[in-house]
Amino acid sequence: MEKAALILEGGALRSFFTSAILDYFIEHEVEFEYVHGVSAGTLCAMNYISKQRNRSASINLHFLHDKRYISVSNLWNSGGIFNLDFLFSPECFAYSAFDWQTYRQNRQIFEITATNCETGQGHVFRKEPGNDQVEAIKASSSIPLASDIRIVEDQPYLDGGIADSIPFKRAQELGYEKIVVVVTRDLAYRKPENGAAVNNLVKTRYKQYPKFVQSFIDRPKHYNEALTELERLEEAGKVFVLRPEDPVTVSRFERDNTKLIDLYHKGTETIIEQFDAMKAYLES
């Protein structure tokens, strides 16, 4: 096991890129002592920790056009366009069972960031014996305006990416000197400011949570600052970043199977090309 940290950005269905990289890690028995996921990155991380290669991509492709999983009508039926509860339902497990035993017995440290709506700050949950952190994982993956607020330990939470999209600083705080980060955007990408209409919707929908609203408004600025800092650390040899080479055209709610499969293949190509360099970084 590598005494190193693995940080996984979210991005909803852009996580096909992440899934491919994690599947390659499983195939080649690459284990990181510490894994931290945000939003869809947490769902990918679960299958990485349970060592179930291809499960993330397979489930998303199989149920992509199933309204029980992804549908606007789910906003009224289950609280979100993505029905996260469906991913943990008997119907989903009948298609692809989750290996709870391996997940629970795995010695890898697994942390999840979700955004506390009261404080507007990220809160870190850690998988522990007796607590699989399933509700925290659902909370971290709950997209504002497209999902209901999730209550975890009597506190309201939404998408972890609002407060901390790429939590590499958490790994630094824990003392990790080797950090591999998987992001789902290309090097040149910078997040544009939210449109006024979206900000107004958030202000109206979450008016009882003004600190969350401010975090949502400030997210593009903080996200771009994180990307700049990540590039600085990368140039200094302090982190190793795996990212798509070209701009990703897959949307959060992508419905085109071909585009998703292509993104998965790009993830595989990326890790094959970068694998030796990553191993050299980890061993240096």
QUIMOPE-V260220 format. One record per residue. N is the residue number from 1. RES is the residue in one letter. PSI is psi in radians with two decimals (none if undefined). OMEGA is omega in radians with two decimals (* if undefined). NEAR is the number of other C-alpha atoms within 10 Angstrom. Layout:
((N,RES,PSI,OMEGA,NEAR) (N,RES,PSI,OMEGA,NEAR))
This chain:
((1,M,2.30,3.13,11) (2,E,2.26,3.06,15) (3,K,1.27,-3.03,14) (4,A,2.92,-3.12,18) (5,A,2.52,3.07,27) (6,L,2.08,-3.09,24) (7,I,2.25,-3.04,26) (8,L,1.97,3.06,31) (9,E,2.83,3.08,28) (10,G,-2.44,-3.12,27) (11,G,0.34,3.14,25) (12,A,-2.14,-3.04,21) (13,L,-0.11,2.95,23) (14,R,-0.20,3.13,25) (15,S,-0.09,3.00,30) (16,F,-0.59,3.08,31) (17,F,-0.81,3.12,31) (18,T,-0.74,-3.12,33) (19,S,-0.74,-3.12,29) (20,A,-0.74,-3.14,26) (21,I,-0.76,-3.14,26) (22,L,-0.63,3.08,29) (23,D,-0.66,3.10,24) (24,Y,-0.69,3.09,20) (25,F,-0.76,3.13,18) (26,I,-0.82,-3.11,19) (27,E,-0.64,-3.07,12) (28,H,0.25,3.03,9) (29,E,0.80,3.06,11) (30,V,1.99,-3.13,13) (31,E,2.32,3.06,21) (32,F,2.43,-3.13,22) (33,E,-0.60,-3.05,15) (34,Y,2.27,3.12,21) (35,V,2.28,3.14,24) (36,H,2.11,-3.13,26) (37,G,2.64,3.04,30) (38,V,2.35,3.07,33) (39,S,-2.23,-3.12,30) (40,A,-0.38,3.08,28) (41,G,-0.49,3.13,32) (42,T,-0.65,3.13,29) (43,L,-0.70,3.06,25) (44,C,-0.72,-3.10,27) (45,A,-0.66,3.12,26) (46,M,-0.82,-3.11,23) (47,N,-0.46,3.03,23) (48,Y,-0.75,-3.12,24) (49,I,-0.57,3.08,24) (50,S,-0.03,3.08,19) (51,K,0.75,-3.14,22) (52,Q,1.54,-3.11,20) (53,R,2.37,3.09,18) (54,N,-0.06,-3.05,17) (55,R,-0.76,-3.11,20) (56,S,-0.92,-3.11,23) (57,A,-0.71,-3.09,21) (58,S,-0.79,-3.13,15) (59,I,-0.79,-3.12,15) (60,N,-0.68,3.12,18) (61,L,-0.71,-3.09,18) (62,H,-0.68,-3.06,12) (63,F,0.21,-3.04,16) (64,L,-0.66,-3.10,19) (65,H,0.30,3.09,14) (66,D,2.07,-3.06,11) (67,K,-0.27,3.06,14) (68,R,-0.40,-3.10,20) (69,Y,-0.98,-3.10,21) (70,I,2.03,3.14,21) (71,S,2.52,3.07,18) (72,V,-0.57,3.13,15) (73,S,-0.36,3.11,14) (74,N,-0.35,3.09,18) (75,L,-0.60,3.13,17) (76,W,-0.54,-3.06,12) (77,N,-0.67,-3.06,12) (78,S,0.10,3.01,17) (79,G,-0.14,-3.13,20) (80,G,2.69,3.09,24) (81,I,-0.78,2.97,24) (82,F,2.07,3.09,25) (83,N,1.57,-3.06,22) (84,L,-0.51,3.10,22) (85,D,-0.53,3.14,16) (86,F,-0.59,-3.14,16) (87,L,-0.32,-3.14,20) (88,F,0.37,-3.08,14) (89,S,2.81,3.06,10) (90,P,-0.61,-3.14,11) (91,E,-0.75,3.13,12) (92,C,-0.75,-3.14,17) (93,F,-0.44,3.08,14) (94,A,-0.59,3.10,9) (95,Y,-0.77,-3.10,12) (96,S,1.75,-3.10,15) (97,A,2.52,3.09,13) (98,F,2.38,-3.11,19) (99,D,1.45,-3.11,15) (100,W,-0.61,-3.10,14) (101,Q,-0.84,3.12,9) (102,T,-0.74,3.12,14) (103,Y,-0.79,-3.08,19) (104,R,-0.56,-3.08,17) (105,Q,-0.23,-3.12,11) (106,N,2.34,-3.09,13) (107,R,-0.09,3.10,14) (108,Q,2.41,3.05,18) (109,I,2.27,-3.12,15) (110,F,2.09,3.09,23) (111,E,2.66,-3.06,22) (112,I,2.36,3.03,28) (113,T,2.27,2.99,33) (114,A,2.71,-3.11,33) (115,T,2.11,3.10,26) (116,N,2.10,-3.08,28) (117,C,-0.52,3.14,25) (118,E,-0.76,-3.05,15) (119,T,-0.37,-3.05,16) (120,G,0.10,-3.09,21) (121,Q,2.77,3.07,19) (122,G,2.46,3.06,24) (123,H,2.34,-3.09,17) (124,V,2.20,3.05,18) (125,F,2.51,3.12,17) (126,R,2.31,3.03,15) (127,K,2.30,-3.11,17) (128,E,2.82,3.04,12) (129,P,2.21,-3.13,9) (130,G,-0.07,3.09,7) (131,N,1.77,-3.13,11) (132,D,-0.19,-3.14,16) (133,Q,0.55,3.13,18) (134,V,-0.74,-3.13,16) (135,E,-0.62,3.08,17) (136,A,-0.67,3.12,29) (137,I,-0.76,3.09,28) (138,K,-0.72,3.14,27) (139,A,-0.79,-3.13,29) (140,S,-0.50,-3.07,33) (141,S,0.08,-3.07,31) (142,S,1.85,-3.04,30) (143,I,2.24,3.10,24) (144,P,2.49,-3.11,17) (145,L,-0.38,-3.14,17) (146,A,0.02,-3.11,14) (147,S,2.69,2.99,22) (148,D,2.70,3.02,19) (149,I,2.44,3.11,22) (150,R,2.38,3.10,23) (151,I,2.10,3.11,16) (152,V,2.15,-3.12,17) (153,E,0.77,3.07,9) (154,D,0.28,3.11,7) (155,Q,2.56,-3.12,11) (156,P,2.32,-3.10,18) (157,Y,2.68,2.98,32) (158,L,-2.98,-3.06,30) (159,D,2.15,3.12,30) (160,G,-0.43,-3.12,33) (161,G,-0.33,3.12,28) (162,I,-0.75,-3.10,30) (163,A,-0.64,-3.06,27) (164,D,1.59,-3.04,24) (165,S,-0.55,-3.07,26) (166,I,1.49,-2.95,25) (167,P,0.93,3.11,24) (168,F,-0.43,3.14,22) (169,K,-0.52,3.08,15) (170,R,-0.74,3.11,17) (171,A,-0.68,3.09,20) (172,Q,-0.74,3.14,13) (173,E,-0.58,3.14,9) (174,L,-0.04,3.04,10) (175,G,0.17,-3.14,11) (176,Y,2.23,3.13,16) (177,E,-0.32,3.09,14) (178,K,2.08,-3.06,21) (179,I,2.12,3.05,25) (180,V,2.25,-3.09,23) (181,V,2.27,3.06,20) (182,V,2.02,3.07,24) (183,V,2.78,-3.03,24) (184,T,0.33,3.05,26) (185,R,2.72,-3.13,21) (186,D,2.97,-3.04,14) (187,L,-0.63,-3.05,17) (188,A,-0.19,-3.02,9) (189,Y,2.41,2.93,13) (190,R,2.42,-3.07,15) (191,K,2.22,3.09,13) (192,P,2.77,3.07,11) (193,E,2.62,3.09,12) (194,N,2.58,3.02,14) (195,G,2.70,-3.12,9) (196,A,-0.64,-3.12,10) (197,A,-0.75,3.14,9) (198,V,-0.79,3.12,13) (199,N,-0.68,3.12,16) (200,N,-0.66,3.07,15) (201,L,-0.76,3.13,13) (202,V,-0.72,3.11,20) (203,K,-0.68,-3.13,18) (204,T,-0.81,-3.07,12) (205,R,-0.65,-3.03,13) (206,Y,0.65,-3.08,17) (207,K,-0.40,3.10,13) (208,Q,-0.08,-3.13,12) (209,Y,1.21,-3.06,18) (210,P,-0.55,3.14,16) (211,K,-0.60,3.06,17) (212,F,-0.75,3.12,25) (213,V,-0.78,-3.13,24) (214,Q,-0.68,3.09,15) (215,S,-0.68,3.11,21) (216,F,-0.79,-3.13,20) (217,I,-0.67,-3.08,21) (218,D,-0.15,-3.02,15) (219,R,-0.83,-3.12,21) (220,P,-0.75,3.13,17) (221,K,-0.86,-3.10,14) (222,H,-0.62,3.11,17) (223,Y,-0.80,-3.13,20) (224,N,-0.61,3.06,15) (225,E,-0.68,3.12,13) (226,A,-0.71,3.11,18) (227,L,-0.72,3.13,19) (228,T,-0.76,3.11,14) (229,E,-0.67,3.13,12) (230,L,-0.72,3.10,20) (231,E,-0.69,3.11,17) (232,R,-0.79,3.13,13) (233,L,-0.63,3.12,14) (234,E,-0.78,3.13,16) (235,E,-0.53,3.14,11) (236,A,-0.03,3.13,10) (237,G,0.34,-3.09,12) (238,K,-0.31,3.04,16) (239,V,2.81,3.06,22) (240,F,2.15,-3.04,24) (241,V,2.28,3.01,20) (242,L,2.11,-3.07,24) (243,R,2.76,3.05,20) (244,P,2.50,3.14,21) (245,E,-0.63,-3.09,15) (246,D,2.81,3.09,12) (247,P,2.42,-3.13,13) (248,V,2.15,-3.12,16) (249,T,-0.04,3.09,12) (250,V,2.27,3.14,19) (251,S,2.95,3.12,14) (252,R,-0.67,-3.08,13) (253,F,0.69,-3.08,15) (254,E,2.40,-3.14,14) (255,R,-0.01,-3.08,15) (256,D,1.88,-3.13,13) (257,N,-0.71,-3.07,14) (258,T,-0.72,3.13,10) (259,K,-0.64,3.13,16) (260,L,-0.75,3.11,23) (261,I,-0.69,3.12,16) (262,D,-0.70,3.11,14) (263,L,-0.66,3.08,25) (264,Y,-0.79,3.13,21) (265,H,-0.63,3.11,15) (266,K,-0.62,3.07,22) (267,G,-0.74,3.11,28) (268,T,-0.79,3.13,21) (269,E,-0.69,-3.12,17) (270,T,-0.82,-3.10,18) (271,I,-0.58,3.07,22) (272,I,-0.76,-3.12,13) (273,E,-0.58,-3.01,11) (274,Q,-0.06,-2.98,14) (275,F,-0.84,-3.12,16) (276,D,-0.70,3.12,11) (277,A,-0.67,3.10,13) (278,M,-0.77,3.13,17) (279,K,-0.69,3.11,13) (280,A,-0.71,3.09,9) (281,Y,-0.80,-3.11,16) (282,L,-0.53,-3.08,17) (283,E,-0.16,-3.08,10) (284,S,none,*,7))
